[in-house]
Amino acid sequence: MRESSVNWAQMPASQYPFLMDKVPTNRKWKKERIYQDRKTGNFYHKDGLHGEIEAYDRRGKHIGVLTAEGDKHPIKGAVSRRRIPV
């Protein structure tokens, strides 16, 4: 994982390197825009408190946490009961 000196929590999700090639949807989760990867169908949204990216499969099931650059978070993993409506 790369160390970042940027405070991602204060940056808009549209400027996150990982989300730049994702398609913004009309949906929001906790006031944050949900993005979709058209190749995999996975959904992503910014965690506004921590500046991370929450990742969900195409059915809305939580699959993990990513850094703003798209690397897998070294500590946090999937939360089995977390879902978003899709």
Contact map, one row per residue, 1 for C-alpha under 8 A:
11100000000000000000000000000000000000000000000000000000000000000000001111000000000000
11110000000000000000000000000000000000000000000000000000000000000000000000000000000000
11111000000000000000000000000000000000000000000000000000000000000000000000000000000000
01111110000000000000000000000000000000000000000000000000000000000000000000000000000000
00111110000000000000000000000000000000000000000000000000000000000000000000000000000000
00011111000000000000000000000000000000000000000000000000000000000000000000000000000000
00011111111000000000000000000000000000000000000000100000000000000000000000000000000000
00000111111100010000000000000000000000000000000001110000000000000001000000000000000000
00000011111100000000000000000000000000000000001111110000000000000000000000000000000000
00000011111100000000000000000000000000000000000100100000000000000000000000000000000000
00000011111110110000000000000000000000000000000000100000000000000000000000000000000000
00000001111111110000000000000000000000000000000000000000000000000000000000000000000000
00000000001111110010000000000001100000000000110000000000000000000000000000000000000000
00000000000111110011000000000000000000000000000000000000000000000000000000000000000000
00000000001111111011000000000000000000000000000000000000000000000000000000000000000000
00000001001111111111000000000000000000000000000000000000000000000001100000000000000000
00000000000000111111000000000000000000000000000000000000000000000001110000000000000000
00000000000000011111110000000000000000000000000000000000000000000001110000000000000000
00000000000011111111110000000000001000000001000000000000000000000000000000000000000000
00000000000001111111110000000000000000000000000000000000000000000000000000000000000000
00000000000000000111111000000000000010000000000000000000000000000000000000000000000000
00000000000000000111111100000000001111000000000000000000000000000000000000000000000000
00000000000000000000111110000000001111000000000000000000000000000000000000000000000000
00000000000000000000011111000000111100000000000000000000000000000000000000000000000000
00000000000000000000001111110000111100000000000000000000000000000000000000000000000000
00000000000000000000000111110000110000000000000000000000000000000000000000000000000000
00000000000000000000000011111000110000000000000000000000000000000000000000000000000000
00000000000000000000000011111111110000000000000000000000000000000000000000000000000000
00000000000000000000000000111111110000000000100000000000000000000000000000000000000100
00000000000000000000000000011111000000000000000000000000000000000000000000000000000000
00000000000000000000000000011111100000000000000000000000000000000000000000000000000000
00000000000010000000000000011111110000000000111100000000000000000000000000000000000000
00000000000010000000000111111011111000000000110000000000000000000000000000000000000000
00000000000000000000000111111001111100000011110000000000000000000000000000000000000000
00000000000000000010011110000000111110000011100000000000000000000000000000000000000000
00000000000000000000011110000000011111001111000000000000000000000000000000000000000000
00000000000000000000111000000000001111111110000000000000000000000000000000000000000000
00000000000000000000011000000000000111111100000000000000000000000000000000000000000000
00000000000000000000000000000000000011111000000000000000000000000000000000000000000000
00000000000000000000000000000000000011111100000000000000010000000000000000000000000000
00000000000000000000000000000000000111111110000000000000110000000000000000000000000000
00000000000000000000000000000000000111011111000000000011110100000000000000000000000000
00000000000000000000000000000000011110001111100000000011110100000000000000000000000000
00000000000000000010000000000000011100000111110000001111000000000000000000000000000000
00000000000010000000000000001001111000000011111000001110000000000000000000000000000000
00000000000010000000000000000001110000000001111100111100000000000000000000000000000000
00000000100000000000000000000001000000000000111111111100000000000000000000000000000000
00000000110000000000000000000001000000000000011111110000000000000000000000000000000000
00000000100000000000000000000000000000000000001111100000000000000000000000000000000000
00000001100000000000000000000000000000000000001111110000000000000000000000000000000000
00000011111000000000000000000000000000000000011111111000000000000011000000000000000000
00000001100000000000000000000000000000000000011101111100000000001111000000000000000000
00000000000000000000000000000000000000000001111000111110000000001111010000000000000000
00000000000000000000000000000000000000000001111000011111000001011100000000000000000000
00000000000000000000000000000000000000000111100000001111100001111100000000000000000000
00000000000000000000000000000000000000000111000000000111111111110000000000000000001100
00000000000000000000000000000000000000001110000000000011111111100000000000000000000000
00000000000000000000000000000000000000011110000000000001111110000000000000000000000001
00000000000000000000000000000000000000000000000000000001111110000000000000000000000001
00000000000000000000000000000000000000000110000000000001111111000000000000000000001111
00000000000000000000000000000000000000000000000000000001111111100000000000000001111100
00000000000000000000000000000000000000000000000000000111100111110000000000000111111100
00000000000000000000000000000000000000000000000000000011100011111000000000001110000000
00000000000000000000000000000000000000000000000000000111000001111100000110011110000000
00000000000000000000000000000000000000000000000000011110000000111110000110011100000000
00000000000000000000000000000000000000000000000000011110000000011111111110000000000000
00000000000000000000000000000000000000000000000000111000000000001111111110000000000000
00000001000000011100000000000000000000000000000000111000000000000111111000000000000000
00000000000000011100000000000000000000000000000000000000000000000111111000000000000000
00000000000000001100000000000000000000000000000000001000000000000111111100000000000000
10000000000000000000000000000000000000000000000000000000000000000111111110000000000000
10000000000000000000000000000000000000000000000000000000000000011110011111000000000000
10000000000000000000000000000000000000000000000000000000000000011110001111111000000000
10000000000000000000000000000000000000000000000000000000000000000000000111110000000000
00000000000000000000000000000000000000000000000000000000000000000000000011111000000000
00000000000000000000000000000000000000000000000000000000000000011000000011111100000000
00000000000000000000000000000000000000000000000000000000000000111000000010111110000000
00000000000000000000000000000000000000000000000000000000000001111000000000011111000000
00000000000000000000000000000000000000000000000000000000000001110000000000001111110000
00000000000000000000000000000000000000000000000000000000000011000000000000000111110000
00000000000000000000000000000000000000000000000000000000000011000000000000000011111000
00000000000000000000000000000000000000000000000000000000000011000000000000000011111100
00000000000000000000000000000000000000000000000000000001000111000000000000000000111110
00000000000000000000000000001000000000000000000000000001000111000000000000000000011111
00000000000000000000000000000000000000000000000000000000000100000000000000000000001111
00000000000000000000000000000000000000000000000000000000011100000000000000000000000111
